[in-house]
Amino acid sequence: MLNDVAGSIAFSTASPEPVTSVTCAQCVKPALICEKQKAPVADLPILVICGKCQSSSTCWPVSTGLNYRTSGPQTPKAEQQVVPSPHPNMADSMEIDDSLYSRQRYVMGDSAMHQMAQSSVFLSGMGTLGVEIAKNIVLAGVKMVTLHDSKQCEVWDLGTNFFIREEDVHSQKKRVEAVHSRVAELNPYVQVIVSSIALDDSTDLSFLLNYQCVVLTETRLTLQKRINHFCHSQQPPIKFISSDMFGVCSRVFCDFGENFKVSDPTGEEPKELFIQSITQDNPGVVTCMDNRTHGLQMGQSVCFREINGMSELNGTTRQVTVVSPYSFTIGDTSSFQPYLHGGIFRMIKIPKTYSFETMEQQLRDPRLLIPDFSKPEVPLQIHAIMMALDMFQEQHSRLPSIGCLQDSELLLKLTEEANETLKSKLVSLKSNISFLSVCVSVCLSLCLSLCLSLCLSLCVPVCVDSSLVRCVSRCARGCLSPLAAAVGGIASQEVLKALTGKFTPLQQWFYLDALEVVQPLQSLPAEEFAPRGDRYDALRACIGESLCLDLHKLRVFMVGCGAIGCEMLKNFALLGVGLARCSGEVCITDPDLIEKSNLNRQFLFRPHHIQKPKSITAAGATLEINSELQVDAHLNKVCPATEDTYNDAFYSRLNVVVTALDNVEARRYVDSRSVSNQKALLDSGTMGTKGHTEIIVPYLTESYNSHRDPPEEEIPFCTLKSFPAVIEHTIQWARDKFESAFSHKPSMFSMFWQNHLSPEDVLQRMKVGESMEGAFQVIKLLSHRPTHWEHCLALARLKFDKYFKRKALQLLHSFPLDTRLKDGSLFWQSPKRPPSPIDFDIKDSLHFGFVVSTARLFAEIYNVPYSEKCLSYEAVSSVLEEVKIPEYKPAQKHIETDETVKKPDHMKLTVSSEEEREAISQLEEVLASGLVTPGNLRMTPLVFEKDDDSNGHMDFVQTASALRARMYSIEAADRLQTKRIAGKIIPAIATATAAVAGLVALELIKIVGGYGFESFKNCFFNLAIPVVVLTETAHVKRIQIRDDISFSIWDRWSITGHEDFTLSDFINAVREKYGIEPTMVVHGVKMLYVPVMPGHSKRLKLTMQKLIKPSADRKYVDLTVSFAPEADGDEDLPGPPVRYYFSREAGSSERA
């Protein structure tokens, strides 16, 4: 068993000294070591038995000879001590801490999570790339990580490594020692071990046998090849990844062996669709219902179920041939029974095996992933340049000096030599064509002509670009930390693939560059890039002193401090964005508090921060990285309600806005404010392994609101209420029931009694015929109000009967199984499923769980106390035995079947006279009982909280959904899937978050530098496949009003008035200044002037002050104007917003 522990490492062949004295973890007294383990071999765990308390534990030795420590406390070099193991690893119990990993579980799946928790990683190099990778894989939850590095902290590191502090530099700590504890505290489930001895050509590599994956950064190429050869030759192979970064160029290389098996190449949920028809033919053609696209590809397989008629297909798997987006063939069906109706097919995931070559082979004949199709030749060019940089380092033990022409020419010569070693000077795009289909499937805006040109020209010739070589040479010593964040996220995902076999691995090289950032700077003098002995030297080497200063002066507003927000703040700190001494500022806002589930991705937060404000905590953590920043933290939402805070004056002080949001509506609002104030906006988002960035630049690009995704398809009301077809329908039904019973009704109840004096007053008013909104529902709740726990259980039992038995009986009464439609077809056919009534059985755990969870929620909203004993099987069953269930009697009620009908508002439904009399009678009975007290006129509404398993919310939703699924013969979902759907959880993982934030920060530099349109890049990526596609931003469109008059979303006209300025004056001013006369003027939702409206012509003589009625401090308003069309009969043409200043002083101060 000890051989399975991945903590062993032996950089030295000398035998360690025996460890005979240790300290007990329980009572901190001297303890004994098992005699057989007094001389630990290769630092394997030691069994410790305490002589005082007799407790035993497995501990990790600290061997000074190997410079090797766990994540425990620091130990003096003169001592040898055993440090107790950290938090038990997830693999030890095989239970996943859902409160921490819930969002990542939806990305990786439980099987992959368990594999990670049993895997160990060796990571060498604690520079800018190494620390990014360490952060991401520790957050992900591997079993153990060994961090290796032998370099000392320097001032340079402060601008590239977010876990190195000024005190680490002053105390001359080794980098690995500085980052150790900060990496370890990211995840208590991961054991973090460090080593700082030399790793060179003479090192015995056998210690790597204890690791499942080896990751190298900042390692010489010759040593990379040696370690890769060792890893590749093992059986099974040790997965090998190397990643390097030189200035503005980076690379990732993967070798997972010759037969690497992938269980799930895409990670996508297998698609399930209803069948419209299947032909009895050779081959048989399957058509999807309602023209739904199947998304299948040639050679994929599907399995069938619930087919009526052609039942031979049920339970079988067939390979498909795609006929159209809506149909496919499945082979010979001519001998089967005729298809009648119904049926579902499900896509089958097919495992795949990938073969990798060694680095030695791949250097000469690289397989490249191409991220930017506008420059497909660049990855191979950079491949040769980075090989030349490796040779330069081997020859000179350094990188090219900044601005040294001699070094630049030498690198050019080495690049030409490296280029000659390549087997092919052509970049093949055949392997990248699959990217295009992926891009199309996610509606990525790739130009069709680009796609066609790529398909027609599958190979691009590549030659050495001397200007590119010189550009790389100048900044090779530097470092763009955002680029490290992006490529670090990509490399980290490859580590997780290597450990789990989940997702398609990178084959085998990926190059990512930031050439657009530095190429416009080539004409600057060499002294612009010269080091100055501060933390920004690495950045300065790439972008120069002037651009560094512009970043320091920047005033940024970032909305959201979640996962992307934390990563962006880290990037700001390393770049020096918003320094106090330069009058810069980073203003951040987020109203949320930190939850445990945030700690898996939002790396600035720790367990002791839980329930503290995100923005304030993130600001403090950012200042620990770089104390020079000026960070102003707010707790506000950014929405119309806070426009007094985030007004135009606030935006006027900004340079750029950054969104780190998780919903579309908030993005649209911030975008509209940014466009209105003509500020650049950087938007990004992730969903699982997918990520996108969108760069919005005034007068150059379109905005976020310029394009709209199709609205999310709503489930029809009648489907949710009576005809669920898939598990999503039953989960949404259960979620709606929770909202109705435990949130909406309690809120309505309490609000009603706050607005009315007393029940007696309500009774009198109802008796005289006064109609009061909501009275019928409120009185019904009051009359059925439980006062004891037993009442709550009885109420829950009645709900079971109503939801899962009476509903089914009523549906079958209204629509018997043989019901037919007007066209003669059966009413109960796919996708409609006939329900089966469920008889309550307390021995069924699902039945019991529903009643108990429902009763608990009733007790909470009605403030009824109960104890844990009340929840036992015996206590519940004894109460339920006494509950009388009324006999079911069929009702003559209308059951909605029209899918276009919306859900009715029960507050506004007409109450019949009979229902009014019933309500009056019920209220009289309640008042006569004497049980009406002020406390009984209050209910406590619940807010659905999916992440707290103790509150019973998910218990209700899961059991209710599963029972409804059983009633309709739908396959139930497990708790994890139910939680994701009910809670609308967006899957998330730190790797994608880091990558997307890095890409955004690169674009920030371009915005600050005032770069041209062609420099900016939007990005879409899916790290699972893997696909990374960089595209040009969408150019802003201009709307033509007349031949010589046009405007874009960024344009804003302005008119300055005075106290006596009339509406007629305003119209004339617009005509004189802009050459066109408005035909309509609107302020917000108020129409100031529409000629066809009665009385509006009289308004022309009114002053703008009187028409608009501005507040005393209001200096201007934005008006919407329209113009007459050129041709009669056409609609009026919209114009740009017109900002009207109420006085000349207001206009001049605003422009100033």
N, C-alpha and C positions, 0 to 999 in steps of 0.2 A: 504493500500500500504506500510505503514511503517513497517508492520509486515514482509514484504518480504525482507527487508534489512538485509543482513547477517552481519552487523557490530556490532551487540549488543553482549555484554558480561557482565556477572555479577559474579565476583568472591567474591564479598562482598554483604551481604544482607542489609547493611546500605544505606539509601537514599542519593543520591548525593545532594550537595548544589545547589540551583537554580543559573543558569547562566543568568545574566541580562545585562551584558555589553560585547559587542564584537566589533570587528573591521571590517569594510567593506573591501571586497576584491578588490573593484574597486578604491575607492578614499582614502583608509586608514584613514577614519574618524570614529568616534563612530557611531555604528549602533544599530538598535532596533531589539528585538526578538519578534516574534509573541507571544502574551500573553499566548496562550494555551501551549506554548513550553518553558516557562521560567524555568521550572524544568524538564529537559529532562529525559525521562525514558530509562534506560539501554543504554544510549549513542546513541540513534537514531538520525538521521539527524535533524537539526534545520533550520527553515526558517528565514533568516536574511533579514531585509529591511533597507536600508541605509537612514538616515534622511537627508542627503545632496543631494545625486544623485538619490535617489529613486530606485536604482537598487536592485534586490532581488536575492538571491542565497541560495542554500542548502549547509549547512556546517556541519562538524563533530565536536562535542565538545571534548575538551581534559579534562578529569576528573582525577585530581591527586589522588583522592581517589581510583581509579581503576588502576592507573599507565598505562594509555591507550592512545596511540597517533596515529595519522595518519602519512603519509609520509611527512608532512609539517615540518616547522622549529621547533627546540627544544624550549620548554616552561619552564620557571622557575617554580619550584614546588609550590611557593607561589601564583602563578596566576592560573586562569582558563580562557582559551581563546578558541574561536572557530577558527579552521584552515580551510581555504577554501578547497573545494574538489580538488583532483588532476585532472589530465587530464581526460576528459570525457571517461567513459568506453565504450568499443566497443559495449557492449550490449545496451547502451543507444540509439545509432543510428542504430544498427543492420547492420552496414556496417563494413566490414573487411578491415583493412588497408593492402592492398595487397603489398605495397612497403615495409612493415615490415614483414608480415607473409607469403609471397608468397610461400616459400619453405615448410613451415609447413602445408599450406592449402592442398598441394598435399598428405600429410600424413594423416591428420585428417579429411579433408572434411569440407565444410562450416557449415553443420548442427552441427557437433561436436564442431567446433570453436565457434559458437553462444552459445551452451550449456556451454562451459567453461567460456565464457564471462559473464554468468549470475550466476556463481557458486562461493561459498566462501569456503575457506579451513582454518581449524585450525591446525596449525603445532607447536608441542611442542618439545623443545630441540634444541638449536642452537650450538650443537657440530659438529663434522666432518660430520655426516650423515645428520643432520637437515639442515645445511647450503647448502649442495649439493641439497637436495630436494627442498629447498626454491628457490635456483637459477633456477632450471629446471622448476618448475611450474609457477614461475613469468615470465620467458622467454616465456613459452607456452601461457600465456595470460588469466589466470583466472580473475574473477572479483575482488576478494579480498582475501588476505592472512593475517591471524593473526599469528604473530610470538610470541611464548611464551617461556620464559626461565627465570630462577631466579638466575643463577650462575654468578659469577664475572669472568672477563677475567684474565687468568693466562699466564705465559710464555709458558707453555705447549701448549696452544691454538694456538700459532704462527706456530706450525708445523702441525696443524690439521685443522685449520679454515682459509681459504684464505681471509676472510673478516674481520679478526681481525688484528690490527696493533700494533706495539710496544707502540705507545702513548696511545692506549686503555688500555694496561696492566699497564703502568706507572700511568695513571689517575684512575685506579681501576674502570673502567666502567663495567657495566653489559654487558654480551655477547650480549643480545638482543638489547641493545642500540648501541653497536659497529657495529653490522651488519645491523641495520635497514636501514639507508640511503643508504648503498651500495647495499642492495637487492632492495630497492625501485627504484633506478635509472636504474635498468636493463630494466624496461618496464614502460613507462609513462601511459599505459592504466590500470595498475594493482594498486589497492589501498593496500598498505602495512601498517598494524597496528601492534603495539607491546603491549605485556603485560608481566610483570615480577613478578607478585605475585605468591605465592605458589599454586601449584595444588596438592591436597592431598586427603586422604580418606574422609575428611569432606566437601570437596568442593561441592556446589550445581551444578550439571551438566546440569541444564536446559539451561544454556547459549549456549550449543552445538546445541540446536534446530535451531539456526540460520545459521548452516553450513551444507553443503551437504557432506562434507568429513572431517574426523578427522584423523590426522597423528601424531603418538607418536614416539618419539625417546628418548633415555636416561631416560626411565620411568620404575619404579619398576613394576615387573610382576603383583603383586596384584592390583596395580592401573590400569594397562593395562586391566586386566580382568574386573574390575569394569566399566571402561569407555566403553569397548567393549560390555558388557551386556546392558548398557544404550543405546548405539547406535543401537544394534541389535533389541531391544524391541520397537523402535519407528516405527510409521507408517506414511510415508514410512521410512524404516531404514536409519539411517545416515551411510554412507559408512565409514568403519573403516580400517585403515592400521597401523601396527606397524613395526618398523624396528630397529634392534639393532646390535651393533658391539662390540665384545670383542677381542681385539688384532687382530688375523688373522682369526676369524670366524665371520660371519655376517648372519642375517636372515631377511626375510620379511614375514609378515603375513597379509592376506587379509580376510575381512568379509564384503560382500556387501548385506547381507540379504538373506532370504530364497527364494526369487523370483527376481533375478536380470536379467533383460532383456537386451540382447545384439543385437543390430540391424545389426551389421556387424562383424562377428567373426574373419575374417582374414584381412580385409582391402585391399585385392587384387582386381584389376580391373576384373570385370566379363569377362570371355573369350568368344570371338565370333569366330566361325569357319564356313567355307563354307562346304556344304554337297556334297558328291560325289554321294551317292545313298541312297534310303530308300526302303526296301523290303515291298511288299504287303503281309503281313504274320501275324501270331499270335505266338510270338510277332514280330513286325516290327523291323528290324535292320537298324540303321543309321550308315553310314560309312563316315568318314571325308575325305575331298578332299586332295589329294597329300600326303596321309599317315601322316597327321599332328596329333600329340597326343592331345587328348581332355582334359586330366587332371581331368576328372570327378571321383567322388567317388560314391559308392553305396548309393542310396537314395536321391542323389541330383536331382534337377529339371532343365529343360531347356525349353526355349520358342522358337518358330519357326516363321520365316517370309520369304517372297519372294520365296516360293516354287512353282514351276510350275508343274502342274499335281495333286499331292496329296495336293490340296489347303485346304483340311479340317484341316490340321495341322497349317496353318498360324494363328498366334495370340493365339495359345493354349499353355498351359504349361503341360509338361509331366515329370513324375518321371522316372529316368533312372536306368537301370541295366547294369553295365559295362561288356562287352564281351571281349574286348581287349583294348590296349592303343589307338586304332584308331576307335573303333566302340562300340555301346551300343544299347540296346533295349528300346522301349518306349511303350510297350503294343500292343494291337490288332490294326493292320492297314489293315486287310484283306478286310474290307468293303469299304475302301477308293478308290478313283481313283488311277490309276497307277502313280507312280512318273515319271516325265519326265526329268527335270533338275533344277539346281539352288537351292537356299535356304540357309539360315543361321540359326544356332542355337546359343543361348546365354545362358550362365549359370545364374541361378537365385540364388540370395543370400537369404538364409533362416534364419530369426532371431532365436535366441536360448535363452533359459532361464537356468540360473545356480542357484544352491542352495548352500548356505554357512552355516557352523556351527559356533558356538561361539568359542572363544579362549579356554574357559574352556573345551569344548568337544574335540577340536582339539589338545590340549596338550597331551591328553591320546591316541588319535587315529589319528595321523597326516596324512594328504594327502600331499605328498612331490613331488616337482619337482626335478628330478635328473639331474644335469648338466654334471657329469663326469661318464660315464658308466664303466670306468676302476676301479672305487671305488664306486659302487652303495650303499654300506652299510654306507658310511661316513655321508650322510645327517642325517640319523636317529641317528647315534652315536653323532653327534654334537647337534642334537635336545635334547638329554638327557643331554649332557654336559652343554649346555646353560641354560637348566632348573635348573641344579645344581648350575650354577653361579648365577642365580636369587635367589635361596635359600640361597647361601652363602652371597649374599648382604643383604638379609632380616635379616639374623642372625647376621652379623658382621658390617653392614653399610659400607662395603667396598668390594673391589675385592681382590682376592689373591695377596699377595705381590710377587714382582719379585724375583724368585729364592728361595722362601721359601718352604722347603720340607714339613713342617708341614701343610701349607695351601694346598699344592699339594695333600697330602694324604687325607685331609679333603674333598677336592673337589672330589677325587676319590670315597670316601664313599657316598657323596651326589649324584654323578652320578649313582652309583649302585642303590641307592634308587629311583632316578628318572626313571631309566630304568625299575624297577619293576612295576611302575605305568602304563607303556605302555601296551595297550591291545594286541599288536602283536609285536613280536621280529623279524618279517619278513618284508623286504622291498619288496612291490609288484611293479613289473615293468610293469604290464599290462597297467596302465594309461600312461606310458611313451613310449610305443611301437609306438604311433602315431608320436613321435619325429623322429623315424627312417625313416618313410615314408616321413616326411618333409625333413629330411637330404638328402635322396636319390633324392628327387625332385629338390633340389638345388645343386645337384652334389657334396655334401659334401663327402670328402674322408674317409668314415667310413669303417673299415675292415669288409668284408662279414662274416668272421668267428665270429666276435663279434656280429653281428646282429643275426646270427643263434644261438649262445649260449644264447643270451638274450631271444630269442623266445622259446628256449627249457627249459630254467630255469627262470621262471617268478617271482620267489621269492628268495630272498637272506637272509639267517639268519644273524642277527645282535647281537653282544654282546659288552660289555664294553671293550674298548681298553685302558688299563692303560697307555701305552706310549703316546697315543693321548691325554688323559686327562691331563697328566703331561705337555705335550707340550703346551696345551691351557692355563693351569694354569700359566705357567711361563710368558706368554706374554699377559694375559687377560687385564692388566692395560694399555697396549700399544695401538698403533693405526697405521695401515698401511693406509695412506690417499688414495693411489690408489684403495684399496679394497673398501673404502667408496665411491669413485667416481663411481665405477662399480655398487655396490649395490644401491647407491643413484639414479643412472640413471634408474635402474630396478624399484625401488619403486616409482619413480616419474611417470613413465609410468602407473603404477597401479592407481595412483591418477587420471590421465587423463581418464583412463578407467572408474573409479568410477563415474566421473562427467558426462561422455558422453554416456556410453553404447556402445562405439566403441572399438572393439577388444575383444579377449577372455581374461577374467580375470585370474589371478593366483589362483589356487585352491590347497591348501590354504597357504602352507609354501614353501619358497625357502631359501635354505642355500648355501652360497658361501664362500669358504675358500681359504686361501693362505698357506696351510700346507706345500706345496713343498718349499715355501720360507724359513720356519723356521726349518723344520725337520733336515736338514743337520747341523744346528747350535747347536744341543742339547748337544754336548760334550764340548762346550765352557764354561769357568768359569763364575760364577754368576756375577762377577764384570764387565764383558763385557756388561751386560744389565742394570747396575745400573744407576739411573738418575744422571745428572751432572748439573741440573739447567738451561739448555738452551732450545731453541725451538725444539731440536731434541730428547728430552727425550722420547716422545711417540713412535717415530720410533726406537730409541735405544732399548727400552724395547722388541721390536720384533726381530730386526736383529742384535743387538750388535754394539759396538763402531767401530770395525774394518771395518765392511761392510758400516757403516755410512761414515767413512773416505774415503772409496773407491768411494762412491757416490759423495762426495764433490770434489774429485780429477778428476772426470769424465770429458772427453772432448767429447761433443755431437754435431753432425751436424743434424739439423732438417730442412727438406725441406717442406715448406708450413706453413703458419700462419693463416689458416682459422679456421673452427670450431674445428677440431681435434687438430690443432696446438695450439689454445688458451687453450684447456683443458690439453694438454701435458705440456705446459709451467706452468700452475697452479700446476700440479703434480711435475714438476721439482723443483718449488719454495718450495713446502712443504717438499719434500725429501732432499732438499739441494744439488741438482745436479749441479755441475760446480761452486764451490765457488771460488771467486777471491783469497782468502787467502790460498787456497790449490792448486793454479795453475790450477784449473778446468775452464771450459768454455762451454757455450751453444752458438753455432753459429747457427743463423737462417736466412733463406732467403725466400723472397716472393716478386715478382714484382708488385703485385696487390695493388690497393687502396681500402679503406673501402667504402662500399656502405650501404645504409640504410637496405637493405634486409639481410645483414650480422649480424645486431644487434640482430636478433631473436635467434641466436645460438652462435655467437662468442662473448662470454660474457666479454672479456677484452675490448671491444670497446663500446663507448658511442656516442650519436648523434653528439657531437662536434668534433668527430674524423672522420666524413664522409669526404671522398676525401683525407685523409692522408694515408701514407704508412702503410700497415698492419704490416710489420715486425718491423718497428721502434716503432710504437704505442704499439704493443704487448710486445716489450722489456721493454718499460717504465712501462707498467701495471704490468709486472712480477716483476720488481724491487720494486714496491710498496708492493707486497706480501712478498718478501724477498730481501732486499737490499744487501745481501751478495753475490748474484749470479753475475757472470761475463757473460753478454749477449752481443754478437756481432751480430748486425742486418745488413743484406745485402738486396739489392733490385734486385737481379739477379735471372734469371731462372737457373736451373741446367740442362744443355743440352750440346751437343757437342760444341756449340759456346762459352761456358764459361769454357771450359776445361783448359784454361790458368790460370783461377782463382782457379777452383776446380781441381787442378792437383794432381798427385800422392803424391807430397810433402805435399799438404794440407791434403789428406786422411791419410798420415802416422802419422799425429799428433792426429788423432781421436781415440776414443775407440769404438764408436758406432754411427750408422746412423739411423735416424728416419724419416720415410716418413709420411707426413700429406697431401697427394695429392688427387686430384679428377679425375685423368685420368690414364689409363693403360700405355700409352706410356711413360709418365714421370716416372712411377714406374719402368718400365722395364729398363729404362736408369740408374736410380739411383741404381737399383739392380746390373746391370752389372758393374758399377763402384765400388760398395761395394765388389762384389765377386773378381774383378780384384785386389783390394787392401786388400782383406782378412779381411774385417771388418763386424761385426755383423750388421744386419739390422732388424728393427722393423717396420713392415708394418701393416696398418689397413685401414679400409674404412667403410662407412655406406651408405645405401640407404633406406631412410624412417626409419622404425623401425628395419631394418635388419643391422647387423654389422658383421665384420669379423676381425680377427687378424691373422697375420702370422709371426712367429718368425724364423729368418734366422741366424744361428750360424755357423761360419767357422768350417769346417771339421766335423760337426755333422749333419747338415740338408741340404735339398735341398734348392735351391734359388727360388725367385719369378719367374724367367724365366724358371725354370725346368718344369713348367706346363703351358699350354696355353689354355685359354677358346676358344671355337669355335668362329670363326669370326662372327661379327654381320651381319645378313642377309641383303643384300642390296636390295632395291626396283629396279626391272629391269627398264631400261631406257624407254622401250616402254610402260610399265605400267604407269610410271609418265607422259609421254608425251601424251598418247592417251587413255589408258584403266585403269583408277583408279577404284579400287573396294571397298576400305575402306577409312575412313576419314583421316587416316595417310598419304595416297597417295596424297590427295588434299592439305593437310597442307604442305607436303614436296615440292609439286609442287609450291605452293605459296612462300615458302621460297627460292626455287631455282630461281623463277622469280625476287624476291627482289635482290638476289645476282647478277644475270645477268644484270638487268636493272640499278640498283642503286649502285653497287659496282664494278663489273668486267668491264663493258663497260666504265664507267667514268675513271677508273684506266688505262685501255688500251688507251683511248682517250688522256689523259694527257701525258702518257708515249710516245706515238707516236710523239706528237708535241714537246716533249723535245728532241727527237732523230733526228728530221728533221728540217732543217733551216727555211722553210716557206712553206705555201700552194703553192706559185708559183713554188718553187723548186720541190715540190712533183708532181705538174702537169706536169712540163717539163720531169721529169724522167719517169712518167707513159706513156707519149706520145711516148717516144722512146722505149717503151716496157719493161722497167725495172719493175721487180716484187718486191713489198714491202709488207712484212707481215703485215696484219691488215689494209692495206690502204682502202680496200673496206668497211669494217665495220666503220672505222673512218670517211670516207667521207659521208657515209650515216647518221651518227650521226650529223655531221656538217651541212649537208643540211637540216635536220629536226629540228635543234636547235631552241627551243622556246626563244623568247626575252621578252615576256610579260606574265603575269599571265593567260590571256585569252588563250594564245597559250598552256600553260601547261594543262588547262582544256580540250581544244580540243584534245590534244594528249592523255589525260587520257580517254576521251570518245571513241576515236578510239581504244584504247587498250581494252576497255570493249567489243566492237564489235568484235575485233579479237579473244579474249580469250574465250568468252562465247556464241558467235553466229556463227561466220564464222568457227571456229574450229569444232563445232558440225555438221554444214552443210557439211563441207568437208569430215568428217568421214562417215557420212551417204551416201554421194555421192560415196565414195570409197568402202564402205561396207554397202549396203542397208540392211534393217532389215531381209530380207529373204535370205541373203547370207549363203551359206553352205560350209563346209570344204570338203576335198577330201573324208572323210569317211562318208559323208552325214549328219553329225551333224551340228546344227546351229552355225554360227560364233558368234552371239550375245547370248551367254549363260554363266551362272555363271562360273568364276567370272567376265567375261566381261559384262559391262553394256552399252547399247546404250545411247548416249547423246541426250538431248533435247535442241535445240537452245533457247536462252533467248533473248527476245526483251527488249530493254532498257526502263525503266519506272522510271523517276526521282522521282516519288512519293514513290517508293519502297526504304526504308531506306538503304537496303543493296546495291542497285545500286548507290544511292547518296553517300553513305559512301565510296564505292570503287573509284568512280571518284574523290572525294575530296582528299582522302588520297593519291591516285596515283599522282594527280596534285601537291600536296604539296611536294612529294618526287622529282618529276621532277623539281619543282622550286628550291629545295635545291641543287640538283646536277648541275643545270645550273645557279645557283646564280641569280635567278629571284625573285625580292621582291614582297610581297603581304601583305595585312592587314587582320585583323580578319573579317572586313566587306565583304571581298572577299569570305569568306567561308559560308556566309548565304545562305539559300535556294533560296531566291529571286535573289541574285547576280549570283549564279551558274546557276540557270535555265535560266536566261536571256542570258547568254553566250552560254549555250548548245543548245538553240533554233536555233542559227545561225550556228551550226556545220553541215557541209555537210558529210553525211556518204556514201561512195562509194557503188555502187550496188555490191552484191556478185556474183562472177562468179566462177563456179567449176574449179578447176585446176587438171591437170593430174600429180599428185605428188605421190611419194612413201611414204607409211606410214608403219613404221617398226612394225612388229608383233613378231619378234624373241626375246625372253626374254634373250638370251645370248649376244645380241649385246650391246656394251658399248656406252655411250654418246660420240658423236664425238666432237673433238676440233675444234671449229669454226674458230680459228685463223689459223689452218692448212688445212682447206678445200680448195680444188682447186677452183679458181674463173674462170668462163667461160669468153670467149672473149666478149660476149655480156654484162656480168656484168662489165667487165673492161671498156668498152665503156660507159656504163651507169654511172660508177663512175667518169670518166673523164668529162662527160657532166655535172654531178651534181657539181663537183668542179669548173668548168668554170662558172656555173651560180652563185655559191656562191661568187666567186671572182668578178664577174661583178656587183653584187649587192652592193659591197662596205661595206658589213657588217662584214667582217672578221677583227677582232681586236685581239691584244694579249690576251685580256680577254676572247674572244670567243673561244680561243684555249686551254682553261682550263676548266675542270669539277671537281666537288668536290665529290669524292667517299664516300659513306656512309658505316659505320660499323654497322651491325645489333645490336641494343640494345633493348632487350626485356623488361627491367625493367623501361624504361622511357616512360610513357604513353603520354607524351606531344610531342614526336618526330614523331608520326605517323607511326612508323615502324610496330607495332603490328596491327594498324588499317588496313594497307594494307594487311598484311598476313591473318588477320581474315576475312576480306570481300572477298578477292580473293579466299581463301579456301572455304568459305561458298557458294560463287556463283558457283564455280566448283562442289562442292558437290551437289548443287541443279541441276546443269546441268546433272549430272549423277545419280540422284535420290539416293544419299547417305545422311544418317542422319548427319546433320552438328554438329560440336562441339561448345561448348560455348567458350568464350574468354579465360577462365582459362585453359581449356584443350588444346586449340590451342597454347597458350603461352608455356605450358609445352612441347608439342611435337616440336614446331618450335624452341624453345630455348634450346632444349635438357636439360631441367632442371632436376636435380637429387633431388627428394624429400628428405627433411632433417628435423630432429627434435633434440632438445638439449638432450633429454633423451638418445638416442642411441649414440650420440657423447660422452657424459660423460662416458657412460658405456664402450665404446670401448677404450677410452683413459686410463681409469683406468686399464683395463685388460692388455694393452700394458705396462704400467708403472710397473705392477707387474712382468712382464717378464724381464724388464730392470734390476730389482734387481737381478734376477737369473743370467743374463749375467755378471753383475759386480762381482757377487760372484763366477763365474767360475763353475757353477753347471753342472751336467751331463745331457746327452741327455734325460733321462727319466723324468727329472724335468720340462722340457719346455712343454707348452701347447699352441696350436692354439685354436681359438674359433670361432664358428659361433653362432649367436643368431638372433632371431626374437622376439622382445618384444611384438609384436601384438598377438602372438598365445597363450601363450609365450613359446618359446623354447630357451634354452641355452645349447649348446653342446661343451664341452671341449675335445679335442683330442690330442694325441701325435703328435709332428711334424713329417714330413716325413724324414726318415733317408737318408742321402746322398748316392747316388749310385756310385759304382766304375766301371770304364770301363776297361776291360781286354784287354791289347795289346798282351801280351805273358803270359805264365803260371805264371811267376814270376814278371811281370811288369803290373801295373795297375795305374789308376789315377782317381781323382774325379774333380768336377768343382772347388774345392778349391786349387788344386795342381798347382804349377808353378815351372817349371824347370828353371835353370839359368846357363848361360855360360858367363864367363868373357874373353874378348879378349884384343887386343892392336891395335896400329895404323896399323900394317902390317898383321893383322889377316884376312885370306882369307875365302871365302865361304867354300872352301874345309876344312880349319882348323875348321870351325864351325861344319860342318857335322861330322868330326872325333871326335871333342870334345864331341858332344852329344852321339856318339856311345860309347866312352870310359867311360863317366860319368854315363850314364843311360842304357847301354847294348843293344841299338837298334839304327839302322842307319836311319836317315830321308830320305824319298824319294821325299819330296816336302817341300819347304820353302816359306812362303808367308808373306809379310809385309803389313798389311791393305788390300787394294785391288790390290796391286802390287805383281805379282808372281816373286820372286827372283830366284827360281830354280824349274823347272819342267823338268825332263830328256827328255820327249818326245817332248818338244818345241824346235824348231830350234834355234841353237846358244846358248842354255842354258848351254851346257857342257863347253863352253868357259868361262862362268862366274865363274867356280870353282876357277880360278886363281885370280879373282878380289878380292880386299879387301872389307870387310863389310862396311867400311867407304864410299867407292866409290859407292857401290851398293845402300846403304840406303840414303846417302847424308844427314846426320843429321844436325840440326842447331848447332851453336857453343856451346850453353848451354845444349844441349841434352846429357844426361849421359847414356841412355839406350833406347831400343825399345823392344816391345813385338812382338814376331814372332809366326806365326801359322805353325806347322809342321805336316806332315803325315808320316806314316810308311808303309812299304810293308806288305801285308797280309801273313799269314802263308801258305795259299793254293793258287795255281795259279788260276787266274780268278776272285778271290774276289776283292772287292774294297779296296783302301788304307784305313788304319785305322787312325782316327784322334788322335792327342796327346794333351797333355796339352799345354798351352802357354809357350813359352820359352823366358825368359827375357835375352836379350843379352846386356851386359855392354861393352861399347866401351873401357874402360880402367880398370885396376885393382883398381885404386883409386876410380872410380865411383862405382864399385861393393862393395868395403869395406865400403864406406860412406853410401850407400843405406842400407846395412845390419845393419849398426850401428844405 
